[in-house]
């Protein structure tokens, strides 16, 4: 598309065309395009539509580049677009799951409930396959600057998984009561959630003790 003076309307059309496209990997735009934030938003939505989990899943996870890498005068796209393009390019097998976890802090299990307990193993497996998102590293424009794709600790990720699974089994209590395996799963997640709550309680108590110690030390030093 070099030599074509694309503006906001053109970027919106390109974005619409990219939704669901699973073959196009490179799109070389002209370095002289005049695109405002509105045009970039439309393009960003094609790469990661955050309106719902399903929309994020159906976004484009294939396209990797929108500029010729040898063009030193190419504009720098917004940070979110650069991130999504880099995910598509370097981690295509994790791109969709990473985008979902980045865009949706709470994963609503309600749409899965009408499928019954048979969806529970699939949900557990999804979280297992998504765990690498917590360790993936990406580089910004400056190669010396690197950061994790999903800035989330292992404990926070486990908490999200447990919350989602807990909501799933609690959303169909009658089905769980009828199933021996369902009861076992519910008991297991109850136990894990209780453990995490106890660990959080202990951590808060330790923090409060440290604060009290610091306050006492400050008061002691002021009294000298």
N, C-alpha and C positions, 0 to 999 in steps of 0.2 A: 504493500500500500504506500510505498514511498512516492512522493510527488503529489499525493492527494491531500489537499488541505482540510483535514478532518477537524470538526468542531464538536460542540457538546452533543448535537443531534446525531452526528455520526458515531460518537462513542456509545450513545444509548442504543443505536441500532446494532453495533458490533456486540455490545453486551448481551442483547437479546438473542443474537445468533449463537453466542457461546454457550448459553444455557443448554445443558444436555449434550453438547458436542463432545465426543470422546475420541476424536481423531486428530484435530488440529493441535499442534504442539508449539508452533512459532507464528507470530503475527508481527511483521516488521512495519511499524508505523513511521511516518515521516517525522524527522526531528523538528520540523517547523509547525507542527500542529498547534492550534490555539484552543486548548481545553481548559475550562474552569473547574471549580470544585464540583459543580453539578454533573459534568460529564464524567469525572472520575468516580463519583458516587455510583452512577449507573454501571460503570465498568466493574467497580468493586463488588456490587451486588451480584454480578454474574459469577464472580469467583467465590463469593461466600455470602449467600442470601441468609441473613440472620432472622428473618421473620418467623421461622419455625425450624424445629430440628429436621423435619422432612425436607424443607426448602434448602437448608444447608447441605444435606446429603445429596440433593439433586443438583447442586451448583457445579460449576466446571472445575474439575480436578486434573485436567489434562494439559491445558496450555501452560507453557513454561516461560516464554519470552515474548515481549512485545516490541523490542528494539533490536537492531543489529548491534551486537556486542562490540564491533569494531568502530562504531560511530561515537566518537568522543563528545560530540555536541548533543547527544540525546538527552532529553529532559529526564529528571528523576521523578518517578511517579510517587504518589503518597505511600507512606510507610506500610499501611495495611495491604496495599496491592503488591508491593515488593515482597512482603512476607508470604502472601498466598501463592505468588508465582514461584517463590523459592521452595515452598512446601511441595507444590506440584512437580517441580523439577527434580528435587533431591530426595523426596520421600513420598513418591506417588502411592505406595501401598498404605501409608498412614495419613495421607492428606485429608480425606473426608472425616475420619474420626477425630483428628487433631482440630479441625475447624469446628466440629460440633462441640468438643470440650472447651475450646476457647470462647465460643460464642454463647454457649448455654450453660450457665453455672448450675442450673437445676434441670435435670432431665425428667420430664413428666412421664410416668409410667401408665397413665390412664388409657392412652390409645391402645395399649397392648392387652388390657385386661379382658377384652371380649374374646381373646384367643385362648384364655385359660392358662393353666399352669404349664402347658407345653411350651410356652414362650419363655418361661423362666430360665431354662438352661441356655437359650439363645442370648438372653440379656446378660447372663453371667459371662458367657464366652465373649460377648462384645466388649465388656470391660477388660477382660484379660488381654484381648488383642489391642486394646487402646492404651494399655499401660506404657508401652514404649514412648508415647507422646510426652511423658514427663521427663524423659532423658534426652530427647532430640535437641541438638544444638544447631542454631542458624547463625549466619554472619550478616551483619548490616553492610551498608555501603563501604564502611571502613573495615577492612579485613581483620583489624586488631580488635574490633568490637564483636563479641559473640554473646549470645544469650540463649536460654532454653525456650523452645517453642511454647511450652505450657509451663508457666512459672508457678508450679504447684508442688508441694512436698508429697512424699509417698503417703504420709498420714492424711493429708487433705484429699488426695485421690481416693484412698481407701474409704474415707468418710463419705465421699460422694457416691461411691459404689454401694456402700452399705445402706445409705439413705434411700437410694433408688430401689434396691432389692427389698428393703423393709416396706416401702410404699407399695411395691408390687404384691407381696404376700398379704399385706393388710388390706389391700383393695379387693380381695376375694376371700374373705374369711371362711365361707361355707365350703368353697372348693378345697381350701387348705385343710379344713377339718375332716373332709372325706378322704384325703390322701395321706398315707403314712409318710411318704417322701416329702409331701408338702409340710406336714407338721415338723419333720426333722429340719427342713430348710428354715422354717420360721424360728424354731428354737435356736438354730445355729446363728442366725442373724441377730436375734435378741441378745444372745450371749456376746457376740462381737460388739454390738452397739453399747452394751453395758460396760464392756472392757474399755472402749474408747472414752466413754463418759467418765469412767473412774480415772483413766489416765489424764484426761483434761482437768479433772478436779484436783488431782495431785499436783499437776503443773501449775495451776492457779494458786494453790496453797503455797507452793515453793516461791512463786513470784511475790506473793503478799509478804512472806517472811523476809525475803531479800529487801523489799521496800521498807519494811519496818526496821531492819538492821541498818539500812542506809540512813533512814531518818534519825535513828538513835545516834549513829556516828556523827551526823551533821550537828545534832543538838550538843553532843559531847565537845566537838571542836569549837562550837560557838561559846561554850562555857569556859574555855581556856583563857 
